Every structure is written in C-alpha cells, then in structure tokens.
Amino acid sequence: MTESFRQQVLNCTRCDLWKTRKHVIFGEGNPNADILIIGEAPGRDEDLIGRPFVGVSGQLLDKILAACNFTRQKHVFISNIVKCRPPDNRVPTAEEASRCIPWLYEQIELINPKIMVLLGATALRYMAGPGYKITRDRGQWFTCMERQTMAVYHPAALLRNPDLKRDTWTDFKNIVLKYRELSDPQHSCQYV
C-alpha cells in the first residue's frame, strides 16, 4: 500500500467520527497477506494507541491466531469497516460505514487476499449484505468480492459468552484448512 493512500486515510474527514477520534486506525499486518481480517470499528484502546485489536478482544484474537500458527506480521492484515472509533464504542451507523468502507475496498484490492475473515455481525452485514446473520451463517464459506470469505463470532462476543468459543475454534480450524488449500499446503498447525 502506498504512503499516499495511507496518508489519505489518516487525514479522512468523510464523516463526523473524525471530530472525536484520537487516531485513525488504518490497519496492521502484512500488506501482501493472504488472509484479511475485518472487524467492526476501533474501540477505546485502539483509538488511544493507534493500532487495531489491541484491547482485551485483540489479545484474544492474537491467541486464536497463534493457535492457528498465524501472525500479524506474516499471515494476516487486520482492518475494520470504519477506521475511527464511534463514541462510546457504539455500532457504526449506516452513514459512517458508507463513507468509510471505500477505504476498506481499496485496501482489499491492494492487499489482494485469498481469504477474508469477517469478525462479527457488523462486518458480516456491511460486507455480505443485510440478509446474512452471524448466528446462522458463521462458519460457512461464501464468496465476497471474489474471495473465499467466512464470518466468525467477534472476539468480544466470546468474552461475553464463552460458550461461543467452541464454534469459533471449529471455524478457525477450517480457516487453517482453507489457507493450506489456497496458500501454503505445508502450513503447520498442531491442532489441524
């Protein structure tokens, strides 16, 4: 991704979220990653630090990735539907998402991932459409923007309801299998 594109995103004022943000969360990881992870929006910790998924949810995501033998540096790039924190960590409005999502679409084109992982209901709705439901459609492969895509529960949901962890672990084991199929047949993961 070019520095000029990055600067455009970092200086964005397309919606009113720029008025309350501390940082624009551009995204993080390997800019040529085969896996793109898409969340909803930055939270308080992300806004303060300037990086995606650094709070408690991010720590859980990192543990899941490590169990899959994936790293932010090599295997994934992490971004969000909106790149600025909505006040009080509320769900982004349709207006905010529509203003910000073109940045994400451009990131998708530049990164050109083979696999997209949508974290939670908001990412699923804005990427796949309003007819999708996380409780019904998680764990199922479908095509989105010509890429193999799977929605999984957001790490925050796992923290609220630990009973969801088993389904999420099954989903991530299937992501490892898809990664082996599309990217690296030799990828090692002791659990798969």
N, CA, C and O of each residue as an XYZ file, in Angstrom:
768
protein
N       0.855     -1.177      0.000
C       0.000      0.000      0.000
C       0.893      1.228      0.000
O       1.893      1.291      0.715
N       0.524      2.169     -0.789
C       1.362      3.349     -0.928
C       1.220      4.277      0.274
O       0.202      4.276      0.967
N       2.258      5.063      0.500
C       2.218      6.026      1.597
C       1.173      7.101      1.333
O       0.552      7.605      2.269
N       0.973      7.457      0.066
C      -0.025      8.493     -0.236
C      -1.437      7.999      0.111
O      -2.250      8.757      0.641
N      -1.722      6.728     -0.190
C      -3.022      6.157      0.192
C      -3.169      6.165      1.712
O      -4.210      6.560      2.236
N      -2.140      5.735      2.407
C      -2.162      5.715      3.866
C      -2.441      7.116      4.418
O      -3.242      7.267      5.340
N      -1.798      8.119      3.871
C      -1.994      9.494      4.346
C      -3.412      9.987      4.068
O      -3.989     10.708      4.882
N      -3.971      9.605      2.931
C      -5.364      9.976      2.644
C      -6.298      9.419      3.710
O      -7.187     10.117      4.198
N      -6.089      8.158      4.066
C      -6.934      7.532      5.083
C      -6.721      8.208      6.435
O      -7.687      8.507      7.138
N      -5.474      8.450      6.800
C      -5.163      9.030      8.106
C      -5.703     10.454      8.264
O      -5.903     10.924      9.385
N      -5.937     11.134      7.150
C      -6.444     12.511      7.195
C      -7.914     12.619      6.808
O      -8.397     13.709      6.504
N      -8.620     11.506      6.818
C     -10.013     11.467      6.357
C     -10.944     12.300      7.244
O     -10.835     12.301      8.471
N     -11.858     13.007      6.582
C     -12.931     13.740      7.273
C     -14.278     13.475      6.590
O     -15.149     14.345      6.580
N     -14.449     12.284      6.024
C     -15.663     11.959      5.266
C     -16.915     11.885      6.126
O     -18.015     12.145      5.637
N     -16.767     11.537      7.394
C     -17.920     11.506      8.297
C     -17.538     12.215      9.589
O     -16.385     12.609      9.761
N     -18.483     12.378     10.488
C     -18.229     13.149     11.712
C     -17.367     12.436     12.745
O     -17.006     13.044     13.753
N     -17.026     11.175     12.532
C     -16.190     10.480     13.513
C     -14.803     11.114     13.648
O     -14.141     10.947     14.673
N     -14.370     11.831     12.631
C     -13.050     12.462     12.712
C     -12.996     13.500     13.838
O     -11.924     13.796     14.367
N     -14.162     14.050     14.199
C     -14.195     15.107     15.217
C     -13.897     14.589     16.625
O     -13.475     15.360     17.487
N     -14.112     13.297     16.867
C     -13.921     12.752     18.218
C     -12.777     11.744     18.306
O     -12.455     11.277     19.399
N     -12.172     11.409     17.199
C     -11.112     10.391     17.225
C      -9.798     10.957     17.757
O      -9.542     12.159     17.686
N      -8.986     10.067     18.284
C      -7.599     10.389     18.605
C      -6.692      9.880     17.486
O      -5.716     10.532     17.117
N      -7.029      8.706     16.954
C      -6.257      8.111     15.862
C      -7.197      7.510     14.824
O      -8.268      7.000     15.155
N      -6.781      7.578     13.579
C      -7.391      6.771     12.527
C      -6.672      5.427     12.573
O      -5.442      5.374     12.606
N      -7.433      4.357     12.576
C      -6.827      3.029     12.627
C      -6.794      2.473     11.211
O      -7.756      1.868     10.738
N      -5.680      2.690     10.558
C      -5.513      2.314      9.155
C      -5.624      0.807      8.964
O      -6.227      0.335      8.000
N      -5.045      0.069      9.876
C      -4.955     -1.377      9.756
C      -3.517     -1.777     10.016
O      -2.625     -0.935     10.119
N      -3.308     -3.090     10.122
C      -1.977     -3.551     10.516
C      -1.764     -4.968     10.050
O      -2.693     -5.775     10.015
N      -0.532     -5.262      9.692
C      -0.169     -6.615      9.303
C       0.639     -6.618      8.029
O       1.220     -5.605      7.638
N       0.670     -7.761      7.393
C       1.400     -7.931      6.145
C       0.570     -7.336      5.011
O      -0.543     -7.803      4.765
N       1.081     -6.311      4.307
C       0.303     -5.692      3.230
C       0.099     -6.608      2.023
O      -0.618     -6.257      1.086
N       0.735     -7.784      2.050
C       0.539     -8.790      0.997
C      -0.044    -10.075      1.569
O       0.120    -11.148      0.988
N      -0.722     -9.970      2.701
C      -1.240    -11.147      3.396
C      -2.279    -11.880      2.558
O      -3.022    -11.278      1.783
N      -2.310    -13.188      2.735
C      -3.344    -13.989      2.079
C      -4.638    -14.008      2.881
O      -5.675    -14.430      2.370
N      -4.588    -13.553      4.147
C      -5.783    -13.506      4.993
C      -6.021    -12.064      5.434
O      -5.145    -11.433      6.025
N      -7.207    -11.555      5.142
C      -7.620    -10.235      5.616
C      -8.700    -10.437      6.658
O      -9.732    -11.052      6.389
N      -8.456     -9.914      7.854
C      -9.422     -9.985      8.942
C     -10.089     -8.621      9.049
O      -9.415     -7.596      9.153
N     -11.421     -8.616      9.023
C     -12.177     -7.361      9.034
C     -13.069     -7.323     10.258
O     -13.934     -8.180     10.441
N     -12.849     -6.313     11.099
C     -13.678     -6.101     12.270
C     -14.681     -4.992     12.038
O     -14.880     -4.538     10.911
N     -15.306     -4.566     13.111
C     -16.368     -3.558     13.047
C     -15.811     -2.145     13.037
O     -16.014     -1.396     12.082
N     -15.101     -1.781     14.116
C     -14.596     -0.423     14.309
C     -13.593     -0.440     15.447
O     -13.614     -1.352     16.275
N     -12.725      0.539     15.502
C     -11.815      0.618     16.653
C     -12.586      0.891     17.939
O     -13.636      1.533     17.926
N     -12.054      0.397     19.034
C     -12.592      0.693     20.355
C     -11.733      1.715     21.066
O     -10.874      2.356     20.460
N     -11.971      1.861     22.355
C     -11.260      2.867     23.141
C      -9.749      2.637     23.130
O      -8.981      3.565     22.879
N      -9.323      1.402     23.402
C      -7.886      1.112     23.449
C      -7.223      1.361     22.099
O      -6.124      1.910     22.029
N      -7.900      0.954     21.034
C      -7.352      1.143     19.691
C      -7.212      2.628     19.373
O      -6.205      3.059     18.813
N      -8.227      3.402     19.733
C      -8.198      4.843     19.476
C      -7.065      5.512     20.251
O      -6.415      6.425     19.741
N      -6.831      5.065     21.468
C      -5.759      5.649     22.286
C      -4.375      5.281     21.763
O      -3.471      6.116     21.731
N      -4.216      4.014     21.352
C      -2.897      3.519     20.965
C      -2.610      3.709     19.480
O      -1.462      3.904     19.083
N      -3.658      3.651     18.664
C      -3.469      3.843     17.225
C      -3.236      2.556     16.448
O      -2.721      2.598     15.331
N      -3.610      1.405     17.024
C      -3.448      0.116     16.361
C      -4.742     -0.684     16.477
O      -5.490     -0.497     17.437
N      -5.025     -1.570     15.524
C      -6.253     -2.377     15.592
C      -6.123     -3.543     16.559
O      -5.055     -4.142     16.687
N      -7.205     -3.856     17.230
C      -7.315     -5.035     18.084
C      -6.151     -5.142     19.073
O      -5.373     -6.096     19.040
N      -6.054     -4.148     19.947
C      -5.020     -4.171     20.988
C      -5.607     -4.331     22.384
O      -4.863     -4.595     23.329
N      -6.911     -4.180     22.539
C      -7.558     -4.346     23.841
C      -7.737     -5.815     24.170
O      -7.061     -6.675     23.604
N      -8.638     -6.095     25.076
C      -8.880     -7.471     25.517
C      -9.330     -8.349     24.341
O      -8.896     -9.495     24.223
N     -10.192     -7.819     23.479
C     -10.631     -8.584     22.298
C      -9.454     -8.895     21.389
O      -9.345     -9.998     20.854
N      -8.583     -7.926     21.221
C      -7.402     -8.125     20.377
C      -6.450     -9.156     20.947
O      -5.843     -9.933     20.210
N      -6.325     -9.158     22.265
C      -5.465    -10.155     22.901
C      -6.023    -11.566     22.672
O      -5.269    -12.510     22.440
N      -7.343    -11.694     22.740
C      -7.957    -12.989     22.464
C      -7.768    -13.363     20.988
O      -7.467    -14.515     20.674
N      -7.942    -12.405     20.097
C      -7.718    -12.668     18.676
C      -6.283    -13.141     18.439
O      -6.059    -14.086     17.683
N      -5.319    -12.493     19.078
C      -3.922    -12.907     18.914
C      -3.704    -14.333     19.412
O      -2.927    -15.076     18.812
N      -4.371    -14.729     20.494
C      -4.247    -16.107     20.990
C      -4.828    -17.099     19.981
O      -4.258    -18.165     19.750
N      -5.955    -16.744     19.389
C      -6.574    -17.613     18.377
C      -5.648    -17.737     17.174
O      -5.421    -18.835     16.665
N      -5.109    -16.593     16.718
C      -4.191    -16.623     15.570
C      -2.956    -17.463     15.885
O      -2.500    -18.246     15.052
N      -2.416    -17.293     17.098
C      -1.228    -18.063     17.481
C      -1.528    -19.567     17.486
O      -0.689    -20.367     17.072
N      -2.714    -19.951     17.951
C      -3.092    -21.365     17.950
C      -3.171    -21.913     16.522
O      -2.963    -23.104     16.290
N      -3.470    -21.035     15.579
C      -3.516    -21.413     14.155
C      -2.135    -21.321     13.499
O      -1.969    -21.664     12.329
N      -1.148    -20.854     14.267
C       0.199    -20.596     13.770
C       0.190    -19.482     12.713
O       0.952    -19.519     11.747
N      -0.676    -18.507     12.915
C      -0.721    -17.306     12.092
C      -0.175    -16.131     12.910
O      -0.366    -16.071     14.124
N       0.498    -15.210     12.242
C       0.952    -13.988     12.903
C       0.473    -12.770     12.127
O       0.210    -12.844     10.927
N       0.363    -11.655     12.828
C       0.015    -10.395     12.167
C       1.097    -10.003     11.161
O       0.793     -9.432     10.113
N       2.330    -10.303     11.469
C       3.433     -9.868     10.618
C       3.511    -10.636      9.299
O       3.906    -10.074      8.278
N       3.137    -11.910      9.316
C       3.320    -12.734      8.121
C       2.024    -13.117      7.419
O       1.936    -13.007      6.196
N       1.021    -13.562      8.160
C      -0.124    -14.222      7.544
C      -1.356    -13.355      7.355
O      -2.152    -13.616      6.453
N      -1.534    -12.333      8.178
C      -2.793    -11.581      8.153
C      -2.564    -10.073      8.071
O      -1.511     -9.551      8.434
N      -3.584     -9.415      7.585
C      -3.723     -7.963      7.712
C      -5.069     -7.761      8.393
O      -6.050     -8.419      8.048
N      -5.114     -6.852      9.358
C      -6.325     -6.608     10.131
C      -6.816     -5.196      9.863
O      -6.052     -4.236      9.967
N      -8.094     -5.070      9.518
C      -8.698     -3.764      9.278
C     -10.112     -3.769      9.857
O     -10.525     -4.725     10.514
N     -10.840     -2.692      9.602
C     -12.199     -2.547     10.127
C     -13.114     -1.928      9.077
O     -12.655     -1.327      8.105
N     -14.416     -2.088      9.293
C     -15.414     -1.443      8.436
C     -15.241      0.073      8.498
O     -15.197      0.734      7.460
N     -15.144      0.628      9.708
C     -14.823      2.053      9.862
C     -13.494      2.172     10.602
O     -13.144      1.324     11.422
N     -12.775      3.224     10.301
C     -11.404      3.363     10.785
C     -11.266      4.336     11.955
O     -10.159      4.575     12.438
N     -12.378      4.891     12.405
C     -12.364      5.776     13.575
C     -13.357      5.231     14.601
O     -14.373      4.633     14.245
N     -13.048      5.446     15.868
C     -13.896      4.924     16.938
C     -15.222      5.667     17.022
O     -15.231      6.890     17.168
N     -16.334      4.959     16.934
C     -17.623      5.585     17.228
C     -17.705      5.903     18.727
O     -17.213      5.124     19.543
N     -18.315      7.028     19.099
C     -18.427      7.386     20.516
C     -19.045      6.251     21.336
O     -19.994      5.599     20.902
N     -18.494      6.032     22.517
C     -18.978      5.003     23.444
C     -18.942      3.594     22.851
O     -19.667      2.705     23.298
N     -18.094      3.400     21.846
C     -17.952      2.087     21.191
C     -19.252      1.561     20.596
O     -19.440      0.350     20.483
N     -20.150      2.467     20.216
C     -21.400      2.034     19.599
C     -21.124      1.460     18.212
O     -20.043      1.644     17.654
N     -22.111      0.768     17.671
C     -22.019      0.218     16.319
C     -21.992      1.382     15.325
O     -22.741      2.344     15.492
N     -21.144      1.313     14.292
C     -21.141      2.390     13.293
C     -22.502      2.520     12.621
O     -23.179      1.525     12.363
N     -22.887      3.747     12.345
C     -24.131      3.974     11.620
C     -23.950      3.605     10.149
O     -22.827      3.485      9.661
N     -25.065      3.428      9.458
C     -25.003      3.135      8.027
C     -24.296      4.260      7.282
O     -23.539      4.004      6.347
N     -24.537      5.497      7.687
C     -23.879      6.655      7.065
C     -22.369      6.592      7.265
O     -21.607      6.790      6.319
N     -21.938      6.315      8.493
C     -20.495      6.235      8.772
C     -19.853      5.111      7.970
O     -18.782      5.279      7.387
N     -20.518      3.973      7.950
C     -19.977      2.835      7.204
C     -19.902      3.135      5.714
O     -18.910      2.800      5.066
N     -20.930      3.757      5.169
C     -20.931      4.032      3.722
C     -19.848      5.038      3.340
O     -19.316      4.984      2.231
N     -19.522      5.939      4.236
C     -18.460      6.915      3.962
C     -17.069      6.299      4.066
O     -16.152      6.687      3.341
N     -16.920      5.339      4.969
C     -15.602      4.787      5.261
C     -15.273      3.529      4.462
O     -14.105      3.275      4.170
N     -16.265      2.755      4.112
C     -15.992      1.450      3.510
C     -15.237      1.519      2.171
O     -14.553      0.555      1.829
N     -15.330      2.613      1.401
C     -14.484      2.664      0.199
C     -12.984      2.549      0.514
O     -12.226      2.015     -0.295
N     -12.555      3.045      1.678
C     -11.151      2.859      2.073
C     -10.852      1.361      2.228
O      -9.807      0.884      1.786
N     -11.768      0.632      2.852
C     -11.574     -0.801      3.038
C     -11.562     -1.520      1.688
O     -10.738     -2.405      1.460
N     -12.464     -1.143      0.806
C     -12.479     -1.768     -0.523
C     -11.150     -1.562     -1.237
O     -10.646     -2.471     -1.896
N     -10.586     -0.375     -1.106
C      -9.288     -0.117     -1.739
C      -8.200     -0.962     -1.079
O      -7.321     -1.490     -1.760
N      -8.261     -1.089      0.248
C      -7.295     -1.965      0.921
C      -7.413     -3.396      0.409
O      -6.401     -4.056      0.171
N      -8.630     -3.872      0.240
C      -8.829     -5.240     -0.256
C      -8.180     -5.402     -1.618
O      -7.507     -6.400     -1.874
N      -8.377     -4.427     -2.490
C      -7.776     -4.514     -3.826
C      -6.253     -4.491     -3.759
O      -5.587     -5.225     -4.489
N      -5.699     -3.649     -2.883
C      -4.240     -3.527     -2.776
C      -3.609     -4.748     -2.116
O      -2.560     -5.218     -2.557
N      -4.234     -5.263     -1.068
C      -3.707     -6.437     -0.364
C      -3.918     -7.688     -1.207
O      -3.052     -8.560     -1.279
N      -5.084     -7.761     -1.842
C      -5.475     -8.886     -2.684
C      -5.419    -10.219     -1.926
O      -4.745    -11.153     -2.360
N      -6.135    -10.304     -0.787
C      -6.108    -11.543     -0.010
C      -6.854    -12.662     -0.720
O      -7.729    -12.416     -1.550
N      -6.501    -13.877     -0.387
C      -7.230    -15.031     -0.903
C      -8.411    -15.373      0.000
O      -9.404    -15.953     -0.438
N      -8.276    -14.992      1.290
C      -9.278    -15.342      2.296
C      -9.641    -14.076      3.077
O      -8.767    -13.299      3.461
N     -10.951    -13.879      3.306
C     -11.389    -12.800      4.188
C     -12.141    -13.421      5.361
O     -12.978    -14.307      5.188
N     -11.822    -12.932      6.559
C     -12.482    -13.377      7.778
C     -13.212    -12.177      8.364
O     -12.597    -11.166      8.705
N     -14.520    -12.300      8.477
C     -15.355    -11.207      8.972
C     -15.664    -11.462     10.440
O     -16.284    -12.467     10.789
N     -15.228    -10.546     11.294
C     -15.420    -10.705     12.732
C     -16.732    -10.070     13.159
O     -16.821     -8.849     13.293
N     -17.740    -10.885     13.372
C     -18.979    -10.412     13.953
C     -20.033     -9.943     12.976
O     -19.825     -9.890     11.764
N     -21.193     -9.600     13.562
C     -22.394     -9.269     12.791
C     -22.233     -8.012     11.948
O     -22.710     -7.972     10.814
N     -21.576     -6.990     12.473
C     -21.457     -5.725     11.729
C     -20.606     -5.914     10.490
O     -20.991     -5.473      9.407
N     -19.461     -6.557     10.625
C     -18.606     -6.803      9.460
C     -19.338     -7.664      8.437
O     -19.254     -7.413      7.235
N     -20.057     -8.680      8.914
C     -20.811     -9.547      8.002
C     -21.880     -8.759      7.257
O     -22.015     -8.893      6.041
N     -22.638     -7.941      7.976
C     -23.718     -7.187      7.343
C     -23.183     -6.221      6.276
O     -23.728     -6.154      5.174
N     -22.119     -5.476      6.600
C     -21.633     -4.477      5.651
C     -20.855     -5.079      4.489
O     -20.791     -4.483      3.414
N     -20.260     -6.257      4.692
C     -19.509     -6.871      3.595
C     -20.376     -7.800      2.745
O     -20.229     -7.825      1.523
N     -21.270     -8.558      3.365
C     -22.042     -9.558      2.630
C     -23.465     -9.113      2.318
O     -24.054     -9.559      1.333
N     -24.024     -8.231      3.156
C     -25.378     -7.757      2.921
C     -26.281     -8.018      4.113
O     -25.957     -8.832      4.978
N     -27.420     -7.326      4.162
C     -28.306     -7.410      5.322
C     -29.006     -8.752      5.468
O     -29.562     -9.037      6.529
N     -28.995     -9.581      4.437
C     -29.647    -10.882      4.524
C     -28.850    -11.915      5.309
O     -29.364    -12.986      5.631
N     -27.596    -11.595      5.618
C     -26.750    -12.530      6.365
C     -26.908    -12.305      7.861
O     -27.073    -11.172      8.315
N     -26.856    -13.387      8.616
C     -26.963    -13.335     10.080
C     -25.810    -14.126     10.679
O     -25.561    -15.261     10.274
N     -25.112    -13.543     11.632
C     -23.933    -14.189     12.199
C     -24.271    -15.522     12.857
O     -23.515    -16.483     12.717
N     -25.387    -15.596     13.567
C     -25.725    -16.843     14.262
C     -26.078    -17.963     13.285
O     -25.896    -19.139     13.602
N     -26.573    -17.616     12.119
C     -26.953    -18.614     11.118
C     -25.809    -18.916     10.146
O     -25.616    -20.063      9.743
N     -25.056    -17.883      9.776
C     -24.125    -18.010      8.654
C     -22.656    -18.139      9.046
O     -21.807    -18.365      8.184
N     -22.345    -17.997     10.341
C     -20.938    -18.112     10.733
C     -20.424    -19.524     10.404
O     -21.158    -20.511     10.443
N     -19.160    -19.561     10.087
C     -18.547    -20.854      9.810
C     -18.784    -21.393      8.417
O     -18.267    -22.458      8.082
N     -19.555    -20.688      7.586
C     -19.849    -21.133      6.220
C     -19.009    -20.333      5.227
O     -18.928    -19.109      5.329
N     -18.390    -21.009      4.278
C     -17.646    -20.306      3.231
C     -18.613    -19.740      2.206
O     -19.574    -20.404      1.817
N     -18.360    -18.519      1.771
C     -19.091    -17.912      0.667
C     -18.127    -16.981     -0.060
O     -17.030    -16.709      0.427
N     -18.535    -16.502     -1.212
C     -17.683    -15.623     -1.999
C     -18.115    -14.181     -1.782
O     -19.293    -13.847     -1.911
N     -17.157    -13.336     -1.453
C     -17.391    -11.903     -1.274
C     -16.237    -11.183     -1.957
O     -15.072    -11.440     -1.656
N     -16.558    -10.297     -2.861
C     -15.542     -9.577     -3.629
C     -14.550    -10.563     -4.273
O     -13.343    -10.326     -4.308
N     -15.096    -11.660     -4.773
C     -14.341    -12.692     -5.490
C     -13.314    -13.395     -4.617
O     -12.321    -13.920     -5.120
N     -13.553    -13.407     -3.302
C     -12.632    -14.053     -2.372
C     -13.389    -15.010     -1.461
O     -14.554    -14.783     -1.134
N     -12.719    -16.074     -1.060
C     -13.294    -17.011     -0.105
C     -13.435    -16.287      1.239
O     -12.462    -15.753      1.771
N     -14.645    -16.278      1.774
C     -14.958    -15.467      2.948
C     -15.709    -16.308      3.975
O     -16.569    -17.121      3.637
N     -15.356    -16.085      5.241
C     -16.072    -16.734      6.328
C     -16.307    -15.714      7.430
O     -15.411    -14.947      7.781
N     -17.509    -15.713      7.969
C     -17.812    -14.899      9.151
C     -17.634    -15.773     10.383
O     -17.994    -16.950     10.392
N     -17.069    -15.166     11.422
C     -16.897    -15.832     12.710
C     -17.389    -14.871     13.793
O     -17.551    -13.675     13.553
N     -17.620    -15.409     14.973
C     -18.001    -14.533     16.077
C     -16.862    -13.570     16.401
O     -15.687    -13.934     16.346
N     -17.228    -12.346     16.738
C     -16.244    -11.342     17.148
C     -15.640    -11.771     18.478
O     -16.348    -12.319     19.324
N     -14.335    -11.532     18.681
C     -13.735    -11.895     19.977
C     -14.470    -11.291     21.182
O     -14.515    -11.912     22.244
N     -15.038    -10.108     21.034
C     -15.793     -9.509     22.149
C     -16.994    -10.377     22.521
O     -17.356    -10.471     23.694
N     -17.612    -11.013     21.519
C     -18.743    -11.905     21.796
C     -18.275    -13.128     22.586
O     -18.997    -13.626     23.449
N     -17.081    -13.603     22.292
C     -16.540    -14.752     23.020
C     -16.265    -14.397     24.480
O     -16.424    -15.228     25.374
N     -15.853    -13.156     24.705
C     -15.601    -12.712     26.079
C     -16.905    -12.589     26.862
O     -16.948    -12.859     28.062
N     -17.969    -12.177     26.168
C     -19.274    -12.061     26.830
C     -19.923    -13.423     27.030
O     -20.607    -13.652     28.027
N     -19.707    -14.328     26.076
C     -20.354    -15.642     26.111
C     -19.329    -16.723     25.754
O     -19.202    -17.080     24.583
N     -18.609    -17.242     26.727
C     -17.577    -18.252     26.459
C     -18.094    -19.514     25.766
O     -17.306    -20.265     25.191
N     -19.400    -19.754     25.812
C     -19.951    -20.923     25.119
C     -19.736    -20.851     23.609
O     -19.815    -21.874     22.927
N     -19.466    -19.660     23.079
C     -19.251    -19.491     21.637
C     -17.842    -19.889     21.209
O     -17.564    -19.992     20.015
N     -16.960    -20.110     22.166
C     -15.555    -20.387     21.825
C     -15.394    -21.673     21.032
O     -14.565    -21.734     20.124
N     -16.171    -22.703     21.360
C     -16.034    -23.980     20.646
C     -16.347    -23.806     19.158
O     -15.591    -24.279     18.309
N     -17.461    -23.128     18.835
C     -17.803    -22.886     17.426
C     -16.711    -22.068     16.731
O     -16.351    -22.344     15.587
N     -16.197    -21.069     17.428
C     -15.172    -20.210     16.830
C     -13.898    -20.992     16.560
O     -13.254    -20.792     15.530
N     -13.530    -21.879     17.472
C     -12.328    -22.684     17.258
C     -12.521    -23.617     16.063
O     -11.591    -23.818     15.281
N     -13.713    -24.187     15.915
C     -14.012    -25.004     14.732
C     -13.871    -24.170     13.465
O     -13.297    -24.624     12.475
N     -14.396    -22.951     13.499
C     -14.303    -22.065     12.327
C     -12.855    -21.765     11.977
O     -12.480    -21.813     10.806
N     -12.039    -21.457     12.974
C     -10.642    -21.129     12.686
C      -9.854    -22.347     12.217
O      -8.913    -22.198     11.438
N     -10.206    -23.531     12.664
C      -9.547    -24.727     12.124
C      -9.890    -24.873     10.635
O      -9.050    -25.301      9.844
N     -11.119    -24.520     10.260
C     -11.486    -24.552      8.843
C     -10.769    -23.466      8.052
O     -10.474    -23.652      6.871
N     -10.487    -22.336      8.690
C      -9.702    -21.283      8.031
C      -8.278    -21.776      7.781
O      -7.707    -21.502      6.725
N      -7.701    -22.500      8.742
C      -6.372    -23.087      8.536
C      -6.405    -24.036      7.336
O      -5.504    -24.002      6.497
N      -7.431    -24.878      7.248
C      -7.536    -25.816      6.115
C      -7.652    -25.062      4.795
O      -7.031    -25.448      3.805
N      -8.441    -23.995      4.773
C      -8.589    -23.207      3.543
C      -7.272    -22.531      3.186
O      -6.916    -22.442      2.011
N      -6.541    -22.052      4.202
C      -5.234    -21.440      3.960
C      -4.276    -22.462      3.344
O      -3.520    -22.139      2.427
N      -4.314    -23.680      3.847
C      -3.475    -24.727      3.251
C      -3.873    -24.988      1.810
O      -3.018    -25.192      0.948
N      -5.165    -24.982      1.553
C      -5.662    -25.252      0.197
C      -5.266    -24.148     -0.778
O      -4.849    -24.430     -1.902
N      -5.394    -22.891     -0.351
C      -5.215    -21.773     -1.280
C      -3.829    -21.138     -1.251
O      -3.419    -20.514     -2.229
N      -3.096    -21.288     -0.138
C      -1.861    -20.526      0.013
C      -0.625    -21.373      0.278
O       0.368    -21.269     -0.442
N      -0.681    -22.203      1.298
C       0.520    -22.910      1.734
C       0.144    -24.306      2.233
O      -0.257    -24.471      3.385
N       0.277    -25.314      1.358
C      -0.080    -26.685      1.758
C       0.747    -27.186      2.936
O       0.334    -28.120      3.622
N       1.912    -26.579      3.182
C       2.802    -27.018      4.243
C       2.575    -26.266      5.568
O       3.294    -26.499      6.539
N       1.587    -25.375      5.607
C       1.382    -24.584      6.834
C       1.131    -25.519      8.012
O       0.230    -26.357      7.979
N       1.940    -25.360      9.047
C       1.806    -26.243     10.204
C       0.929    -25.629     11.272
O       1.021    -24.441     11.581
N       0.084    -26.466     11.820
C      -0.759    -26.093     12.957
C      -0.990    -27.371     13.737
O      -1.566    -28.328     13.220
N      -0.542    -27.384     14.978
C      -0.591    -28.632     15.729
C      -2.001    -29.127     15.996
O      -2.192    -30.284     16.370
N      -2.998    -28.255     15.808
C      -4.387    -28.626     16.121
C      -5.176    -29.098     14.904
O      -6.293    -29.598     15.037
N      -4.592    -28.937     13.719
C      -5.324    -29.272     12.484
C      -4.489    -30.222     11.640
O      -4.919    -30.628     10.560
